[in-house]
């Protein structure tokens, strides 16, 4: 598989989503924000996701129009360049509510990429 391309980028997103889920498993918002290691690991994986989304052709992403792809890339930019202004509650909402629909969309896109 090529280093980058829709399938490899989607797999990278899928792996980052799985890592985030493993990091937050069993945590509530207070425990998440109290653990700097978890917080930083989650933020880094959200950056990975945004970077991979940014590499995927818009025609691929358009197949899942309910996912706010540009916002995901924007979130990556905010985490990478404006991290000092990130509210922990905002990050928690993202990982506790928004990742399930993204994970499902990535699975569907991967199924379409399979031969």
N, C-alpha and C positions, 0 to 999 in steps of 0.2 A: 504494500500500500504506500502511495507517495506520502512524503512527510507532511505536506499540506494539501488539502483538497476537501471537498465537502464531507466525505466520509470520515477522514482522519480528524477534521475539526469537530465534527459531531461526536466522535468517540472521545475526543479530548474534553468536550463539554460534559458528556455523560460521566466520565471518570471524575471530573471536578465536582459534579453534583453528588456523586456517591460519597466522595470524601467529606463534603459539607454535611451530608446526612449523618455520616458516622461521627463527625465531630460534635454535632448538636443533639445526638440521640440521648434522650432522658433528661435534657436540660430544659429549664424554663428561662424566661427572659433575664431574671436576676442572676441565675447561675451563668448564663451565657456572657452577660456583660461583666461579671466578676472575674471571668477567666480571660486574662489578656492573651494567653497562648491560643485559646480557642477562637477568640475574637480575631486575632491576627491571621490565623490559619484560614478562617472563613473568608475574611476580606481578600486574602491572596487568591483563593480559589474563585471568588467572584471576579477578580481581575482577569484570571485565566479564561473564565467563561466569556467575558466581554471581549477579550482579545480574539478568541476563536470565532465568536459571532461576527466580529468585524471583518474577518477574512472570508466568510462564506458569501457566495454570490447572492445578491438580492432575489434572484429568481428562485433560489432554493428556499430562502426564508419566507418568501411570499406564499409558499404552500401552507404555512401555518400563520394566517393573518391575525389570529387572536393574541399572539405573543408580541409584546412591545419591544421588538428587536433593537430599535434605536435607543430606547431607554436603557436597555441592558448595556449597550456600548457606552452610553452616557454615564451610567453608574460606574463602569470600569474607569472612565476618565476621572470621575469625582473621587473614587477610592485611590487612584494612583497619584492624583495631583492636588486634591483638596482634602486629604485624609484627616487633617487636623480639625475639620469642621463637620465630620460625620457624627451624627447622633446615634448612639448605640441602639436606641429604640427603632430607628429607621432600618438599621442593618438587621435587627431581629425580625422585624415584620417581613423583610425581604426573604430571609431564610426560612421562616416558619410558615409563610403563606404563599409566596410566589414561586417557589421552586417545584412544587408538585406539577402544576400545569406545564412548566418549562420541561421538566423531565419527561412528561407524557408526549409533548410535541417533539422532543429530540428523538424519542423512541420511534415515533411515526416517520420522521424524516430519515432516520437510519434504515427503517424497513424499506423505504422507497429507494434508497441508495444501493440496497443489496441486489445482486444480480439475479 
